[in-house]
Amino acid sequence: MDMLDRQASVDDSAGFAARIKTETDAAHRATEQSRFVGDLLAGKLLEEGYTALLAQTYLVYEALERAGESHADDALAAPFIAPELIRLPSLAADLEFLLGSRWREQVVAKPATERYIRRLEEVAFTSPADFVAHHYLRYLGDLSGGQIIRRMLERAYGYEVDGVRFYIFDQITKPKVFKDEYRAKLDRAPLTAEAQTRFIAEVNLAYGLNGALFADLEADIDRYLVK
């Protein structure tokens, strides 16, 4: 899913990573206000609602991880691309668990998801900085707020491993250390002041895309509510 950690384990009063956090906080908070996500984590939605969210998430990561492959040798993007972050196989396993072996036939992009993918195709394949902006929002969020979401889903729906593999990072034994190193890489990234400003704008735009995805799901919330 798309929520970032608010508790940096190092002094983040200076540096680019701190600036990103500060200047995207309003967009982050706005995204967190989603009723769909709130009801899901409270166990008020049927499993079908969670499955719908995972399906749209899969499509986003399908585009994002394809973009990552195109930047494997790029000096700016490559330091952020780590195989232990890859989510697509885990998402596929969760969807097979929830929908069965023919799950891929049932995954159709909603309009907001199509816009999200279109933005990734427009910028993430050609601009390493824009790719990292989207990478930052997704994966650092998965390692932070995503872990809280995982625990809430386990409590609400009884998942243990199957169904929440998306949130499990078996190859990252110390998420706190990994996130600190990620932020340090952001601080060292060879970006001009102007490029940093554009980077932050792209993160804010990505939050908006995530919010729109949640809104699309919320438009169908009546069909997902536990009666």
C-alpha positions as CSV (number, residue, x, y, z in Angstrom):
1,M,0.0,0.0,0.0
2,D,1.1,3.9,-0.2
3,M,1.8,5.2,4.0
4,L,5.2,6.5,5.1
5,D,6.9,6.3,8.5
6,R,6.7,9.5,10.6
7,Q,9.3,8.5,13.1
8,A,12.8,8.8,11.7
9,S,15.3,7.0,13.8
10,V,18.0,9.6,13.2
11,D,18.1,13.3,13.5
12,D,16.3,14.4,10.3
13,S,16.3,18.1,11.1
14,A,18.4,18.7,8.0
15,G,19.0,17.2,4.6
16,F,17.0,16.3,1.6
17,A,15.2,13.4,3.2
18,A,13.9,15.7,6.0
19,R,12.8,18.2,3.5
20,I,10.8,15.6,1.6
21,K,9.1,14.4,4.7
22,T,8.2,18.0,5.8
23,E,7.0,19.2,2.4
24,T,4.9,16.2,1.6
25,D,3.3,15.9,5.1
26,A,0.1,17.6,4.2
27,A,-0.4,15.4,1.1
28,H,0.4,12.3,3.3
29,R,-2.1,13.3,5.9
30,A,-4.8,13.9,3.3
31,T,-4.3,10.4,1.8
32,E,-4.6,8.8,5.3
33,Q,-8.1,10.2,5.6
34,S,-9.5,7.6,3.2
35,R,-12.7,6.1,4.6
36,F,-12.1,3.0,2.6
37,V,-8.8,2.3,4.3
38,G,-10.1,3.2,7.7
39,D,-13.1,0.9,7.4
40,L,-10.8,-1.9,6.0
41,L,-8.4,-1.7,8.9
42,A,-11.3,-1.6,11.4
43,G,-12.6,-4.9,9.9
44,K,-15.8,-3.2,8.6
45,L,-15.3,-4.4,5.1
46,L,-15.6,-7.9,3.6
47,E,-12.5,-9.6,2.4
48,E,-13.6,-8.7,-1.1
49,G,-12.8,-5.1,-0.3
50,Y,-9.2,-5.9,0.7
51,T,-8.9,-8.0,-2.4
52,A,-10.0,-5.1,-4.5
53,L,-7.3,-2.9,-3.0
54,L,-4.6,-5.5,-3.5
55,A,-5.6,-5.9,-7.1
56,Q,-5.2,-2.2,-7.8
57,T,-1.9,-2.2,-5.9
58,Y,-0.6,-5.1,-8.0
59,L,-1.2,-3.1,-11.2
60,V,0.7,-0.1,-9.8
61,Y,3.7,-2.2,-8.7
62,E,3.7,-4.0,-12.1
63,A,4.4,-0.6,-13.7
64,L,6.7,0.7,-11.0
65,E,8.9,-2.5,-11.0
66,R,9.1,-2.5,-14.8
67,A,10.4,1.1,-14.6
68,G,13.0,0.0,-12.0
69,E,14.3,-2.6,-14.5
70,S,15.0,0.2,-17.0
71,H,17.1,2.1,-14.4
72,A,19.2,-0.7,-13.1
73,D,22.4,0.9,-14.4
74,D,21.5,4.5,-13.7
75,A,23.8,6.4,-11.2
76,L,20.9,8.1,-9.5
77,A,18.3,5.4,-9.4
78,A,20.4,2.2,-9.0
79,P,21.4,2.7,-5.3
80,F,17.7,2.6,-4.4
81,I,16.8,-0.5,-6.4
82,A,17.1,-3.5,-4.1
83,P,15.9,-7.0,-4.9
84,E,14.7,-7.4,-1.3
85,L,12.1,-4.7,-1.9
86,I,10.4,-6.3,-4.9
87,R,6.7,-6.8,-4.2
88,L,5.2,-8.2,-7.4
89,P,5.7,-11.9,-6.5
90,S,4.2,-11.4,-3.0
91,L,1.2,-9.5,-4.4
92,A,0.7,-12.3,-6.9
93,A,0.8,-14.9,-4.2
94,D,-1.7,-13.0,-2.1
95,L,-4.1,-12.6,-5.0
96,E,-3.9,-16.3,-5.9
97,F,-4.7,-17.1,-2.2
98,L,-7.7,-14.7,-2.3
99,L,-9.0,-15.2,-5.8
100,G,-7.6,-18.6,-7.0
101,S,-5.3,-19.7,-9.7
102,R,-7.0,-17.6,-12.4
103,W,-6.7,-14.4,-10.4
104,R,-5.0,-12.4,-13.1
105,E,-8.1,-12.6,-15.3
106,Q,-10.1,-10.8,-12.5
107,V,-7.7,-7.9,-12.0
108,V,-8.9,-4.8,-14.0
109,A,-7.6,-1.3,-13.4
110,K,-10.0,1.3,-12.1
111,P,-9.9,4.7,-13.7
112,A,-7.7,6.2,-11.0
113,T,-5.4,3.2,-11.2
114,E,-5.2,3.8,-15.0
115,R,-4.2,7.4,-14.3
116,Y,-1.6,6.3,-11.8
117,I,-0.1,3.8,-14.2
118,R,-0.2,6.4,-17.0
119,R,1.8,8.8,-14.9
120,L,4.4,6.1,-14.1
121,E,4.7,5.4,-17.8
122,E,5.1,9.1,-18.6
123,V,7.8,9.9,-16.1
124,A,9.2,6.9,-14.2
125,F,10.7,5.2,-17.2
126,T,12.5,8.2,-18.6
127,S,13.3,10.2,-15.5
128,P,15.4,8.5,-12.8
129,A,14.5,11.2,-10.3
130,D,10.8,10.8,-10.9
131,F,11.2,7.1,-10.6
132,V,12.9,7.4,-7.2
133,A,10.2,9.8,-6.1
134,H,7.6,7.1,-6.7
135,H,9.9,4.4,-5.3
136,Y,10.3,6.4,-2.1
137,L,6.6,6.8,-1.5
138,R,5.8,3.2,-2.1
139,Y,8.6,1.1,-0.6
140,L,9.5,3.3,2.4
141,G,5.8,3.3,3.1
142,D,5.6,-0.5,2.9
143,L,8.4,-0.8,5.4
144,S,6.9,1.7,7.8
145,G,3.1,2.3,8.0
146,G,2.6,-0.8,5.9
147,Q,3.8,-2.9,8.9
148,I,1.1,-1.3,11.1
149,I,-1.4,-2.1,8.3
150,R,-0.3,-5.7,8.2
151,R,-0.9,-6.1,12.0
152,M,-4.3,-4.6,11.8
153,L,-5.3,-6.8,8.8
154,E,-4.1,-9.9,10.8
155,R,-6.3,-8.9,13.7
156,A,-9.3,-7.9,11.6
157,Y,-9.3,-10.8,9.1
158,G,-7.2,-13.6,10.7
159,Y,-4.4,-13.6,8.1
160,E,-1.0,-14.9,9.2
161,V,1.2,-15.2,6.1
162,D,-1.1,-15.9,3.2
163,G,-3.0,-12.8,2.3
164,V,-0.4,-10.4,3.7
165,R,2.7,-11.5,2.0
166,F,2.8,-8.1,0.4
167,Y,3.8,-6.6,3.7
168,I,6.3,-9.2,4.6
169,F,10.0,-8.4,3.9
170,D,11.8,-11.6,4.7
171,Q,15.1,-10.4,3.3
172,I,15.2,-7.2,5.3
173,T,16.1,-8.3,8.9
174,K,16.5,-4.7,10.2
175,P,13.9,-2.4,8.6
176,K,14.9,0.5,10.8
177,V,18.5,0.3,9.6
178,F,17.4,-0.2,6.0
179,K,15.2,2.9,6.2
180,D,17.9,5.0,7.7
181,E,20.3,4.0,4.9
182,Y,17.6,4.8,2.3
183,R,17.2,8.3,3.7
184,A,21.0,8.8,3.8
185,K,21.0,7.9,0.1
186,L,18.4,10.5,-0.6
187,D,20.6,13.1,1.2
188,R,23.5,12.0,-1.0
189,A,21.5,11.9,-4.3
190,P,23.1,14.1,-7.0
191,L,20.2,16.5,-7.4
192,T,20.3,20.2,-7.8
193,A,18.1,22.4,-5.7
194,E,15.7,22.8,-8.6
195,A,15.7,19.0,-9.2
196,Q,15.0,18.4,-5.5
197,T,12.0,20.7,-5.7
198,R,10.7,18.8,-8.7
199,F,11.3,15.5,-6.8
200,I,9.1,16.7,-3.9
201,A,6.4,17.9,-6.3
202,E,6.3,14.4,-7.8
203,V,6.0,12.8,-4.4
204,N,3.1,15.1,-3.7
205,L,1.5,14.2,-7.0
206,A,2.0,10.5,-6.2
207,Y,0.1,11.0,-2.9
208,G,-2.7,12.5,-4.9
209,L,-2.8,9.5,-7.2
210,N,-2.9,7.2,-4.3
211,G,-5.8,9.2,-2.8
212,A,-7.7,9.0,-6.0
213,L,-7.2,5.2,-6.1
214,F,-8.7,5.0,-2.6
215,A,-11.6,7.3,-3.7
216,D,-12.4,5.0,-6.6
217,L,-12.6,2.0,-4.2
218,E,-14.6,4.0,-1.8
219,A,-17.2,4.8,-4.5
220,D,-18.1,1.1,-4.3
221,I,-17.9,0.8,-0.5
222,D,-21.5,-0.3,0.0
223,R,-20.8,-3.5,-1.8
224,Y,-17.9,-4.2,0.5
225,L,-19.4,-3.3,3.9
226,V,-20.0,-6.1,6.4
227,K,-23.8,-6.3,6.8
